[in-house]
Structure formats: C-alpha cells, structure tokens
C-alpha cells in the first residue's frame, strides 16, 4: 500500500491526469477515485472502503489493478523512446547506403550516445560495426574496431551471465526438493562461476545480475554459522549491495529490465529482513511485493525463486494470526494467474500454498482438491521427498474430514514409499504419518496426549529440506484436535 501511494504521489501532473482520464474513459470510476484519494486526500483505507462500499478483498483487488494500470502506463512511456531508438538502429544499413558519409557518421555518433544512455550493448555493436566500416580508410578505424570488439565481448558475457543466473534458480528449485548435497555443490559452483565472470567487467548490469544470485545464495544456501570470520571480511554487507542496486536503478530509470527487477529486489529485501528477524522493515517490503505477487511469480523465475515469497507470506500470516484470511484473498489475487506447470518446483510450491491457505480456513475439501489435482497433473517421482510431503498434506486433509477409507489408502502408499527410501532418510515424515495414524486409530483413549507426545519428538528433528510444508504447519492445540477428531 505504501509503495503504491508513494508512486502515485511521485507522478507528474501530466502523467497523473493521463492515468486518471484513461480510467474514467474505461468506466473504472472506483479505480479513478482510489487514485485521486491516494494522491490528494489523507484518509485511511477503512474510509476509502466505506466510501467505495467494498469489502477488504475487493479493495485489495482494486488496489492491485490500479497498481497494474499505473505500471502499464509508465512502462509504455518508458518504451516509446526506446522503441524509437531500436527503429533507428534497424534503419542503419538503409542510412549508410542512401545518405552522405558525413551525415551517416554524425547520425551514428548521436545514436551511439543515446544507446549508451540506455545501456543497449547489443544495438551498440551494430552502430560500431557501421562506424568501423565508414572509417576503413581513417585512423579512427582502429578505435571503432576496438569498441566493436569490446561490446561484442560484453554482449556475449552478459548473455552468459543471464544463462548462469537462470540455470542457478532452475537448479535451486531441484535442490529445494531433494536436499541433495551434490545439487548444493552445483549451486556453489554456479555461484563461483558467476563471481568469476562478473569480475571481468566493471559494469552495472553484471553487478545487478550477480546480486540477484549472491544475495539469494547467502540467505538460502550458505550457512552463516559455517562462514569463517576471516572470510566475512571480504564479503560485502547485503545492505550495502541493496544501496548500490537502488543507485543503479535510479541512474537507469529508462531500462525496462531494471523496471521489472525492482520487484525482485523488493522481494530480496523482504527475505533478508525476515531472515534476520527485522520484522518492522520486512513489513514494509512485504506490502510492496504482495501488491505485485502475480508478476513476480509469472515473470521472475529467471532472476530468483519467486514462490519462496508464498512460503514467507504463509509464515507471516501465521505470525500475525491472519492465516484464515488467505483463502478468500487468494481467489481475487490469483484470478488471472496462469502458473507454468513445467516449472515443477515453483508450480508445486504455489499449489501447496493454495492448499495450505484452504486448510487454515478449514476448507479441507478444497485443500484436498488442490493437492489431488497436483498429484494427477505433475509427476513427482524424480523428487521422492517432495512427493511424500504433498501426500502427507493430502493425508492431513483426509484426517480433518475423517475420511477413513481414503486416508488408509494414502497412508499405505506413504508407508510403502518410506520403506523404499528408508526411514532414516525421512524421519520427520515418518513421525508426521504416525501422528495422523494415531489420530485416526479406533482407540479413543488418550489420543490427544499421544499425538502431543509425537509432536514433541517431531519438533526435535531438523529437516535438511527447503521444501518441507509439513514442517510449516502450526502444531498447536487446534491441530491436535483436528488430528484426533475432537473437532467433530
């Protein structure tokens, strides 16, 4: 909310009027009113909801759509001059063949300056290639040859860096599901490769991409307790990295990639402050990311692991005791969201989040539907631990609705898989299933006490897996009553 209000207040009068008129023309009067109230009035959210006669979920949706409209407008304004530049680059060959040499050189040098301002290295290679050819009989030929070679090398390096970054987060998803040390080693190697590649170029773009990986790696892969004191002296503080990134984004405001990466770094700030327990600062960034959660999930998997935000959101809801509100709000937030089912780790994490939101709202049938559909749509045989986690969550829903037949079938399936994997490889899953079976047993005596004792043992086990939704369940008195059937 704070970020949206800040953006609206920072709009120029011309941009503000253009957005407002666009909303009015499209009959979005409520959005137009919200825009005006955020810019011109100092009234609370409750007052705005009252004046618009909308509930909390509808208000949240309205805010999200207004934010999207503003971003679309700003992006359009950003793309217009950039598109003109690209059109000029596309016409370079035509210009060289039809214009006088002197005019072509002057035009190309002007175009060079504009492309440098936008940091369009790919297009600069076309300009330098043309300048090089036009100066073939001049001493400047060597200068432009060097510039051409430099930008070709830089362009290839940035492509390589982007590929390393995308590969890292693809492999992180696998590691989150497997907890395999070999997968972790692969992430460490990619992290080192990124560092070594970026050292070759003193440029902001490699630094931004490296920071996407570096911050995430330090938060989720590196163990702070295992970092030697001597090593930390050479490690740049994460907050200093954030400061530099903000400076880069301020300097290159017309860069469309940076425009979208802003949300990624807001997410990283949220995870950073959450990781270190600075919840007041985390709250600030949570609101910002939460407003743009769908774009984050849909378009950021090449630059981060976006579904991690959903885990953070669920944990935050449990801390603030607002978990029962998630189920209804998700309907509006994800109404137009189309997840990529081929991106299995992010997709599974998303569906599990939706299922757990339903569970916390006591919509156990709906939670079971989410999980059943997931198991029917996606093969998780390559990820046996994740497969067990999803099955256990589904078993929990059957326990909550006291469907003995479906539970027993699923429990037998889970037990077979545990035997194949070995109990020692999944002790927490073994105990979780034991809880459920105890709660579903025919013996009625001391069920709650027995489940409670198992929970005590369960909480003493540390899970090596990042994807472990059963570990995120709040095992309080209500959970014990659910499992024991005392809520009937």
N, C-alpha and C positions, 0 to 999 in steps of 0.2 A: 504493500500500500504506500509506504513512504517513498519508494523508488518511483512509482507511478506519479505521485503528487509532485515529486521533485522534477521529473521530466516535463510535466505539464507546465510548471511554473517557469522552467527554463526555455520554453518555446518562445520564439519571436512572435510579435503580434500578427505578422503576416501568416506564419505557419499555424498559429492558434485559430485564426479566423478561417483559414482554408480547411482545417480539420473539422471545425465546428459546422461550417457550411456543408461540407461533404456528409456529415452525419444527419443534418437536417434534411438534406435532399434525398437521403436514403430512408427517411422516416424513422431514424433511430433517435427519437426525441429524448428517451431516457439516457442514452449514452451522451447526448449533447448536454443534457442537464448535469450529468455527473462530471463531464469535462469542465463545464463552467463553474460548478461548485468547488471543484478541487483547485481551480485557478484563482477564483475571485472571492470565495467565501471561506470563513474559518468555522466550519461546522463539523460535528462528529459523524462517524459512519452511521451511528444509530439514527441521527437526524436525517441524513440523506436517505436511508432505508425507509424511514417513516414518510418522507415527502414523496418518494417514488412508489411507495406502497409495495415493497418487495421484501421477501424473506432473506435470510443470510445467504443461502445457497444461490439464489437468483442474483443477489447483489455481487457475490463473488464472481459469478459468470459474467455479469455486466462489466465489472472492473477488468476482467481478463480480456474480454472482447474489445474494450476501449483501448487497453494497452496494445493489443494486436493491431488495431486500426492506426494508432499513432506510429507504431514501429513500421508498418507498411508504408505510411506516408513519408516518414523520414528516410526509409530505405530507397523509396522512389526518388526523393530529392537527391539522395547520395548517388544513385546510379546514373542519373541524367548526364552530368558532366563526364562521368567515367565512360558511359556509352558513346558519347561524342568522341572521346579520345580513341577508343577502340575502333571507331569508324574511320578516324583519320589514319590510324595505323594500317587498317585494311586497304586504304587507298594509296599507300606509299608507292607501290610499283607503278600505278597509273600516273602519279605525280612525276616520278622520275622520268617516265617516257614522254610526258607531254609538256612539262614546264622547263624553263631555262635552268641551267645548272645552279646559278647563284640563288635563284628563288627556291629551288629544292633544298639547298643547303641551309638557308635561313629558316625555312619551314621545319626541316628536320631538327635543327638545333632548338627551336622553340618547343617542338614536340618532345624532344629529349628532356627538357626542363620540366614540362608538365608530367611526363611519365615518372620522372624521379620523385616528384612531389607525391605521386600516388604509389610509388614503390612497385611499379609494374615491370618487373625484371624480364618477364617473357617477351613483352612488347618492345622493351628496350633493345633486345638483341636484333629485332627487325630494323630498328632505327640505326643502330650502329653498323649493321651489315650494309645498309644503303649508304651511310656516310663513308664507310670504308671504300666502297666501290667508286663513289663520286670523287674520292681523293686518291685514286690509284696512282696518279702522276704527281702527287703532292707529298711533302714530308709528313703531313698530318695522317697519311695512310697508316703509318705505324701506330700512331696514337689511337686511332679508331679500331685498328686490328686488336690492340691490347684491350680496349674497352669491350669490344665484341667478345673476345675470348673470356674475359673476366666475367661477363654477365651470363655467358653460356654455362660456364663452370658453376656460377652461383645458382643459376636456374636449375641445373641438374642436382646440385646439392640440396636445394630446398625441396625438390621432388623426392629425393632420397629421405630427407628428414621427415617429410609428411608420411612417407610409406612406413618408416620406422615407428612413428607415433601411432599410426593406425594399427600396425601389427602388434604393438605393445598392448593396446587396450583390447584387441581381439584375444591375445594370449592371457591377459589378466582375467577375462571372463572365464576362460578354461581353468585357470588356477583357482579362481574363487569357488569353482565347482569340485575340483579334485583335491586341492590342498597338497598337491604333489611337489616334493622338493625339486624335482627336475624341471617342472613348469616354473617354479620360483626362480631357479637358476637362469632359465631362459629370459625371464623378466629382468634379472640383474644384468645379463649380457646386453640386452637391448638398451637398457638404461646407460650402460657404459659406452655402447656404440653411439648413442645419441650425444653423449657428452663429448666424445672424441670428434665426431663430425662437426658439431657446433663450434668447437674450439677453433676450427679453421676459418670461421667467418665472424668478423666483428660487425654483426648486423642485427637489427631488431627482430626480424622475422624468425630466424633460427632460435633466438633467445626466447621468443614468445612460445614457440612450439616446444622447445626444451623445457620451459617452465611448466607447461601443461603436464608433461610426464614427471618432471623432477618433484614437484610438489605432491602429486598423487603417490608417487613411489615412496616418498618419505613418510607419508601418512599411513599407507596401507601395506607396504611391503617391508620397509626397513623397521627393525625393532630398536626403538630408542635406547633400550637398556643394553643392547649389544654394541652400540656405537661407542668406540673408544674416545676418550676425552681429546686425545691428540688429533683425531680425525675431525672433530667438531670445529676445530679452529679454522679449518679451510672451507667449512660449509657455510654458505650464505644463509642468514636467517630468512625464513619463509616470508615474514612480514616485509622484509626489505625487497624481496622478489615481487611481492604484490605492489609495492610502491613503484618499482620500476615499470611494471606492466601497466599500471594506471598512467604513468607518464608517456609510455609508448602509445597507448590508446588515445590519449589527449592530443598527441602530436600528429597522429594519423587518423583523424576523425572521419576522413572520407573513405577509409579502407573497409570494404564490405565484409571481409573475413573477420577483421577485428570487431566490427559491429556485432557480429554474431558470437564471437568468442568472449565478449563481455559477460554473457550469461554463464559461460563455462567457468570463468574466474570468480564470479559471484558464488557459484557452487563450490569451488575450491576453498574460498574464504569461509563459507559455511562449514565445510568439513574440517577445516583447520581449527576454527574456534570451537567446534563441537568436540574434536579430538582432544583438545587441551582443556575442555571444561569451561571455556569463557562464554557462558550461555547468553549473556546480555548482548555481546557482539554477534553471536551466532543468530540470535533472533532477528537482528537487522537484515542479515543476508538471507535468512530463511524466507522472509516475506518477499524479497526480491526474486529469488529463484522460484518460489512457489507460484508466483504470478505467471512465470514463463516455463512451467514444468513440461508442457507438451512439446514446445520447440526444442527444449533441452533433450527430451527423450527421443524425439524423432530425428534430430539433425546433428547431435553432438557425439555420437559413438566413435567417430574417428579421432576425437580430441580428448575424450575422457570416458569414464564408465558411468553413464548417466543414471542408470537405475539404482545406483548407490544412494541417490537422493531419496528414493522411496523408502529405503530402509531407515534413513535418518529421519524422514518425516514420520514414519510409524513410531520410532523410538521417542521422538519429540512429543507426539500425541500421547503416548503412554506416560511420559513425564509430566505433562500438563493436564492429564486426565481428560483429554478430548478425543480419545480413540473412537468413541461411539459415533462421533460426527463424521468420520471419514467416509463411511459407506455412502451416505447420501451425497456428500460433496463430490465424491469421485464420479458420480453419474454425470454431473454437469461438466466437470473438468475434462473428463476423457470421452465426452460425447462424440467428438470428431477425430479422436486419436486412432490411428491405424498402425499398430506395432508391427515391426519386422519379425516375422516368425522364424526367419533364417538366422537371425542373431539370437541364438538359443539362450545364452546366459542373461542378456538383458530382457528378453521376452519372458522367460521363466520368472525372473525377479519381479517383473511387472505384474504377472498374473498372480503370483504368490501374495504380492502386496494387496491386490484387489480382494483376494480370498480372505486374507487376514483382517482386512477392513470390514468385510462382511461378518467374520467371526466375532469381532469386537462389538458389532452392532446386534449380535445374537441372531444374525441371518445365516444360520448354519446350513440350510438347504442351498442358499445362494453360494456360500463358500464352497460347498461340496460340488456344485455345478461348475464353478470356475476351475477347480482342481481336476475334476473328471475330464472336462474338455481339454485341459492342458495335457493330461496323460494320453488322451486319444489323438491329439494333434501332433505332439512332439515326441520323438524317441529320445529317451534319456539313458539308454543302455551304455553309452560311452561315458556317462557320468553317474556311476552307481551310487555314490553318496548323495548327490542331488536327487536322484530317483527315490532313494529312501526317505529323504526329507519331505518331498512332496507327498509320498504315500502316507507318511506319518501324519502330516497335516490333514490329509483326507480322512484318515482313520479317526482323528480327533473330532472331525465333524460328525462322523457316524456315531461316535460315543455321545456327543452332545444331543443328537436326535434319537439316541437309544435304538439304533437300527442294528440289532444283534447279528442278523444274517450277513449283511454287507460288511460289518466290522470283522466278523470271524474270517470271512473270505480274504479280506485285505490283510488282516493280522497274520494269517498263514503265509500269504505271499511275502510279507515283510520278513517273517522269520526264515523262510527259505533263502531269501537274499542275504540275510545276516549270516546264515551258516556258510553260504558260498564265499562271502567276503571275509569271514572270521570275526568273532565277537570282539577281539582285541582291536580291530580296525574301526569299530563304530560303537564304543561303549555308551555314548550318550543316547544314541538311537535305541540301543538295547534297553536301557533304563526307561526311556520315554515310552516304548511299547509296553514295558512291564507295568508302568503307571496305568496305561489305558486298559490293559487286560485285567488289572486288579480292580479298576473301577467298573468294568463290565462283567466281573465274575458273579456267579449266582449267590455266593456267600455274602450276606448283608452285614455281617458283624465287623465293626471297626474299619470299614472301607476307607473313610476319610483319613483316619490315623495312618493306615498302611500307605495310602497314596502320599501323604505328607512325609513319611519316612523315606520313601523312594525319591521324592523331590530333594530332600536333604542330601542324599548321595549324588543325585543328578547335578546339583549346583556345584559340587566339589570337582567335577570333571571339566577340564578346559578343552574346548573344541579347537582343532587346528584349522577348521574350515571358515572361510569368509562367508560363504553362503550356508547359513545354518539357521533357517527361520524358526525351527523348533526351539532354539536357544533364546529367541527373542520374545517368546510367549511369557507373559507375566503369570508366574505360578503362585498366585495368591489364593485366598480362601474361596473366591468365586470360581477360580479354575478347578480347585479341588472339588467343589460342589458339582461343577459341570461333569467332571470325570467320574465322580462317584454316583451321579444320578440323583443328587439331593435337590436339584432344581425342579424336579418334576412336580 
